[in-house]
Amino acid sequence: MKHAKLLKNAAVISLGAIAAKGIGAFYRIPLAAILGGYGTGLYQMAYPLFVVLLTFSSTGIPSALARIVARDSANGCGGSVSNALRLFALLGLFGTVLMCLITPFMSALQGDSRLIPCYLALAPAVFLVSLIAVLRGYFQGRGEMAPTALSEIVEQIVKAGAGILLAGSASDPAEGAAKALFAVTLSEAAALLGLYVRYRGMRERKFLARESSGGTLLFSALPVMAATSLLPLSHMTDSILVVRLLSRYTDRAVTLYGLLAGGCATLASLPATLCYGLVAAIVPAVSRSFAEGEHGEGTARALYALLVTVLLSAPCAAGLIVFARPIVSLLFPRLTAQDTETLISLLRLSALSSVFLAGIDTLSAALTGMGRAKKAALSMLAAVTGKTALELLLVNGKLLVFGAAIAANACYTVAFFLDLFYTVRKEKEKAHDHGDRIGNRMRRGDRKSIGSGKRRGRSTRTHGDPRTGDADSGGYPL
């Protein structure tokens, strides 16, 4: 079937993400019991800066590299990613050092000096994730989703095991939060080791003499980074703005933010996690179609992925609304009665936009594959700007933390419909780009004709090419 391999690749990585998310969800039960509300709040407040630095040192690399590898494979080329690994190792190291340097400033802005050891424990993970992102993007571009799925499961197993042991040995909640964050660093190291071993094995295969340039990757990743950085930047702003706004009306500001950013956000993102495989699979699929000049087919694949995303995420979101109470009681049994009721209400409110959040991920990936990552960045810029404005208005003495949840719902809704507009909108392509695509298709047809005696490009492509990682070695959806 036309979309069979797209669904197969998506299923592989989605199963890995679901397994990883399941491990992470059950890990939060003992972790919340160990850390308590205050420790959980510190744990969550340290994450936004970490995610922002990842945005500039690694986020966008998997999608950008997957697009490059898929495009080059469509043109009959392949290669390793040694240059990209060296470049982003330097960027990741810079991110780690920067996080260590600005830790005192950030903890002062957030109003709690006990965040300093939390940041320092998490800082080395910035370097590690930069390398992980390059390797994942390489495998995804070749249509091999198993390495990404397995590495995510390894991450969660190590994080859960080490986190419980380390946090359990702490003398107070703040120390426990720092040790739990250090477990994140350990988990990234384990995932990187597994991916690198797999990559070293891949290098024994024969490739055409073409090296993926680190500079080319960085240039391609910049618009993706811009698109993906805005929401983490917004979350980092929330860790300062929302906490400070709440502190005007309650002395439980850190705890309330922990319930929103920790328990609620984690559960409300489950529908998006269920569809994560589509995000990884759609980039090479759409990129390959656009590289071959088949823009209509690329758009059709993007919309098909969106349809599957809605069909998967909508029942999950409905389940979060209907079963919010038993879910919260099961996962967070040690919360006080007041915090339990707050989290239940937050979850029901945030679940309303869970489908939009899942759709944003899929559509942003599709726009990346189309070479329109700038459009996704513009959509998110408009959305987070409105979100910040709404937080200033709605986080007040009446709504408290629920005002922030309403603002987030509005943000995801706006970003979704803008991304959908840019996905279906037809854009004029430059004439020379179109000519290059035709030339590439003709050259591929010549090579395939010489090798197989057939001149039907699409039927020949299904036989695969061991040099490029085409259909027989993992391949791409046809």
Secondary structure, 3 states (H helix, E strand, C coil): CCCHHHHHHHHHHHHHHHHHHHHHHHHHHHHHHHHHHHHHHHHHHHHHHHHHHHHHHCCCHHHHHHHHHHHHHHCCCCCCCHHHHHHHHHHHHHHHHHHHHHHHHHHHHHCCHHHHHHHHHHCHHHHHHHHHHHHHHHHHHCCCCHHHHHHHHHHHHHHHHHHHHHHHCCCCHHHHHHHHHHHHHHHHHHHHHHHHHHHHHHCCCCCCCCCCCHHHHHHHHHHHHHHHHHHHHHHHHHHHHHHHHHHCCCCCHHHHHHHHHHHHHHHHCHHHHHCHHHHHHHHHHHHHHHHCCCHHHHHHHHHHHHHHHHHHHHHHHHHHHHCHHHHHHHHCCCCCHHHHHHHHHHHHHHHHHHHHHHHHHHHHHHHHHCCCHHHHHHHHHHHHHHHHHHHHHHCCCCCCHHHHHHHHHHHHHHHHHHHHHHHHCCCCCCHHHHHHHHHHHHHHHHHHHHHHCCCCHHHHHCCCCCCCCCHHHCCCCC
